[in-house]
Amino acid sequence: MKIKAAESNRRPDRSIVFAGFSAIVLAVAEVALDVGTWVELDVAAIYGIPLVLAAFARSRRLLWGMTVALVVATFITYALQTPMGSFGLHEALFVNRVLDAVALLLIGGLLHVWMASLDVRDAQSQQLREQNGKLVAHEARIVQQNEELIRSRHAAEEANVRKTRLLNAISHDIRGPVNTIGLMAEVILRSAANPAQVADVPQMAKRLRANAQSLVALVSEVLDVAHLDSGLLQRHSSTFSLGEFIDAMCRDLAALAEAKSLYLHAEPPEPIVDVCTDRIKLGRIITNLVMNAIKFTSGGGVTVSAAIADDGAAVIRVRDTGVGIAASQLERIFDEFAQFDSPAGNPGRGWGLGLAICRRLAHFIGARIDIESKPGQGSVFTVRLPPECVVGTVPVGLLDNIA
């Protein structure tokens, strides 16, 4: 079956067609020459030459058709050339013609076997090509799987390095707040029993609360990183007013600014903007940015504003009047565990996870965070929501007219 399929699928090229045509022409010429000469000239002895050309044409029908035709032509030509009354089964010229016919049949059979061997070879070559193609495809899949395994291994190694850095940072930095909390608790306990030190208890309580809050912030950031690395984070989009969202964020964080005698202003967008995104994760981003701004601002305050960009994107800016950041440090400000000493030597500089978490959360909800900063002139963090997150805008004057 495979041989027949190979034969049927073989496309005849010019050389094969030319071989078949030449075989027919040569056979006709030989028969014509045999008829036109005397009977003693046994032209039928070379009738096998056209059969060889027919074999090169790779057509079994042509081969056996010409074989039968030439065998018949051998005896017809002999009959035409032999005088009446001289025919005999044992006559030498007739025996030669019989031998010529037998030779034609043998040549046809041998050529048939040769053509069959060529078909087997072609079928085997085709099968080898198909198997080679499958092997090449399989090799390509193996290479692709190896590349995926290498990428997975690198990702696992990077995750392992991040976790190692995280554990090292925690083991080093968590001791300070924990030790301070223990010491403050012991001092408060002693002061409560000593009336002369009761006046120092409120200040020590503040320090105790500050260290406890610092420890809670560290644990919260560590949990956020673990949640992001787990790949189980889900996006829950909802539609809400961007102005009301900013007002709520600033109200929740106003106490932190007041504790440092800073202002915290909210500037809602005009016109009123509704956006569709994950409100909780966006709130986490803005909270981290505002808390970071308050932490590194000793005078003035923080302003949170929103607007619609020229391309239709919703832009939220957190601007502070803090210490600012040098241009050489801006490229790694969002790296994990990136810590920068402020000019004032701020001791509460954190663990360098907050901004890294902000960027990863922003990427997760399809947003982008940029920063502009100069030392001594404060910083501006920009959260850019894509235009498809903006679901509607209403001019402020229209709402006033409706009211």
N, C-alpha and C positions, 0 to 999 in steps of 0.2 A: 504493500500500500504506500509506504514512504517513497519507494522508487517511482511508482506511477505518479505520485504527487509531485515529485521533483521533476519528472519529465513534462508533466502538464504545466508546471509553473515556469519552465524554462522559456525565456523570451528569445526568439530567433533573431540573431544579428545579421549583418550584411554578409559576412563570410559564410555562414550556414546557408543562407538563401542562395548565394552564388554557387556553393558546392552542389546543392540540389539541382539547380538549373543546369550547371555544367554536366552533371551526371546524365540528365535526360538528353541534352544535346549530343553528348558523346555517344550515348547508346543508340540514338537515332542515326548518327553518322556511321557507326560501325555496322548497323543492320543494312543501311543503304550501300555501304562499301561491299558487304558480303553478297548482297543481291546482285550488284553490278559486276562482280568478278566471276571467274570460273570455279567450278565445284572443288577442284583440287586445292585451291587456295583457302585453307581453313581459317577464315577470319574469326569464326566463333571462338577460337582459342583465346582471344583477347577480350571476350565479352565481360570478363570479370573486372576490368578496369573501371567502368562506370559504377559498378557496385561499391567499389572502394570510395568513390566520390559520394555516393548516396549514403554510405556509412558516416562520412564526415558531416553530412547534413543532419545526422542524429535523428533520422525518421525511420522507424521500423516499417511503416506502411510503404514508404517510397522504396526501401531496400527490397522487401519481398515482392512488391508490385513489379519492380524492374527485373527481379530474378525470374519470376514466372513469365514475364513478357519476353525476356531474352531466351529462356528455355524454349518457349513456343516459337520464337523467331528463328532459333537454330534449326528446328526441323522444317519449318515452312520454307526457309531459304534453301535447304537441302532438296526439298521436294521440287522447288521451282527450277533448280539448277540440274537436277538429275534427268537424263533422257528417259523417255518412256520405255519400259521393259527391262531396264538395267538395275532396278531396285532389288535389294536382297538384304535379309537380316544380317548375314555374315559378310556383306560387302564392306571393304575397308573404310571407305569414306563415311558410310552410315555409322560404323562403329566409332569412328572419330567424333561424329556429331553426338553420339550417346555419351561418350566420355566428356565432351565439352559440356553437355547438360549436367552430368554428375558433378563436374568441377564447379559449375555455377552454383549448384545447390550447396556444395561444401563451402564455397567462398561465402555464400549468403549466411550459412549457419555460423561460420567462424566470425563473420562481421557482426552477426546478431549477438554472439557471446561477448564480443569486444564492446559493443554499445551498452550491453547490460552491465558490464564491469564499470564503464564510465558513469552510468547512472548511479550505481552503488557508490562510487567514489564521490559523485556530486552530492548524493544524499548524505553521506558521511560528512562531507565538508560543510554542508548546510547545517547539519546537526551540531558539528563542532563550533560553527559560528554562533548558533543559538545558545549553546552551552557557554561559550566564551562571553556572549553578551550578558547572560544571566550571572556569570561569575563577576563580570565587571560591575554590574548593577549591585550585586551582593557586596562586593568590595567597597563600592561607594556608600552603601548603607552602613557597613561596618565602620568606615572612616567617619561618617556623620555621627554614628553612635559614640565612637571614640571621642570626637570633638565635644559632643554633648556631655559625656562623662568627665572630660577634662574641665569643661566650663562648670559642671556641677561640683567637681572637686575643688576648683578655685573658689567658687562661691562658698562652699563649706569651710574652706580654709580661711577665707576672709571673715565669715561669720564667727569662726572660732577665735580669730585674732581680735575681732570686736568684743566678743564676750570676755576674752582674757583681759583686754584693756579695761573693760567695764568692771570686772571683778577686782583688778588691781586698784583702779581708782576708788572703788567702794571701800575695799579693805583699808586703804590709806586714809581716805577722807571721812569715813564714817566714825573713826575713832575720836576725832575732835569734838563733834557735837555730843556723842555719847558720854565721853569723859567729862565734858563741861556740864551736861545735864546731871550726872552723878554728883559732881562736886557742888553744883549749885543746890541740889536737893539736900546734901549733907550740911552745907552752910546755912540754908534756911532752917533746917531742923535745929541746928545749934542756936541760931539767932532767936528762934521762937522761945527758947528756954532762957535766953539772956536779955533782960529788958533794955540793956544799954545798946543792943544791936538791932532792936526791933525796927528802928527807922531805916535800916539798910535792906529790909526784906522786900519792899516794892521794887527797888532797882534790881535786886538779884532775881526777883520773879520775872521781870522783863527780860533779863538775859536768859533765864531758863526758858521762857516762852520763845524767844528768838531762836535759840538752838533747837528747840523741839520743832519749830516751823521749818527750820533749815533741814532737819532730818526728814521730816515728812515730805518736803519738796524733793529731796534726793530719792526717797523711796518711790514717789510718784513718777519721777523721770525714768527711773530704772524700769518700772512697770510699763511705762509707755514704750520704751525701747524694746522690751521683751515682747510686747504685743505687736509692734511693727515687724519685728524679725520673725514672728511665728507664722506670718502669712494668713492669719485668720481674721484680719481686720476687714470689716464690711462697711460699705457706703450706704447711708440712709439719707436720701435727698428729700428736701421739703422746700416749700415756697414761703418766704418771709420778707418783711420790710427791712431793707438795709439800714435805714435811719434808726428805726426802733431797736434793731440789733446793736448798733454802736452805742446808743444811749444806755441800753441795759448793761453792756460790757463796762462802760465807764462808771455807772452807779455801783456795780459790784466791786470795782477796784478803787473806788474813791477813798476808802479808809486807808489803803496803803500809801496813797499820795499824801493824804492829810497827816499821816504819821511822820512824814519827812518834810512837812510844810511846803508841799508842792501842789500846783494846780493840775487838774486832769479835766480837759475840755473835750467835749464831743461836738463835732461839726457834721450834721447829717447832710446827705447829698441833696442838691436841687437840680432837677426835679426829684420828687420822691421815687425811689427805685425799689422794685421787687426782684429778688434773685431766687434761683432754685439751686441749692447745693446742700451739702451736709452741714447743718447748722452747728451741731455739737463739735465737729472737728474744726470748723472755721472759728468757733468760739475758743477752742483750745489754742489755736494759732494766735489769735488776737490777744488772749490772756497772757500767753508767754511773752509776746512782744512788748505789751504794756508793762508787765512786771519787770522785764529786762531793762526797759527804758527807765522806770522808776528807780531801779537798783543803781544804775550808773548816772543818775542825775542828782546833784546836790543843791541846785538852785534853779528857780524857774518852774518848769513843769513839762507835761506831756499833752499833746493834742492828737486826737484820733479823728480823722476826716475821711469822707468818701466822696466819690465823683464818678462820672461816666467819661471814659476816654474817647478820643476821636474815632477809634475803631469800634466803639460800642461796648468795650469791656468795662466791668465794674472794678474800680481801684479803691483800695483802703490803705490809708497812710497813717503810720504811727510816728509822729515827730517829737523829738525830745530836745532839751537844751542841755544835755549832759556833756560828758567829757569827750565824746567823739572817738573815732577809730582811725588809725593811720591807714593810708592807701595800701601800704605793703601788707597789711593784715586783712584787708577786705576779702581776698580770695579764699581764705580759710576760715572765715567767721562762722560758716555753717557746718564746719567739720565737727565730728564728735570729739568731746574732751578738749576742744579749743578754748584756752583760757588766756585772757589778756589783762595785764596789770594796768590799772587806770593811773593817770598822773597823780591822783590823790591817794593812791595806795589802798583802794577799796578792799577791805578784808573779806567782804561777802560776795566774792566774785563768782561763786557757784562752781558747778562741775563740768560746764561746757556741753551739756546735753540739750538744754532748752531750745536753742536756735536750730540744732540739728534735727530735733523732733519737729519743729515748725516746718522746716523745708520738706521733710519726708511726708508730713501730713498734707502739706500744700500740693505736693506732687500726686498724692493719693486721690485728692478731690479734683484734680485737673487745674489747680491754680499755680501761681509762680510768685516767688518772693525775691525782691531785689533790695539793695541797700545803697544809700548815699551818705557819706560821712566824712567829716574833717575834724582833726583834733582840736578841741576847744570850741567847736561850733555845733556840737550835737550830731544826731543821726536821724535819718528818715528811712524807715522800713516800709516797703510797698508790697502789698498783697494784691495780685492781679487775678481776678476771676475772668475767664474767657467770655466773649460776647454771648455764647449760647446759654450761659447761666443767667443772663438778664432776661426776665420774662415780661417786664413792663415798666413804664415810667409814667408818672402823672405830674403835671406842672403844679407847683404849690398854690398859685393863684386860682387854679380851677377848684381845688378843695376849699379854699376860702370862700369862693362864690357859692359853692354848694352849701357850706355851713351857713 
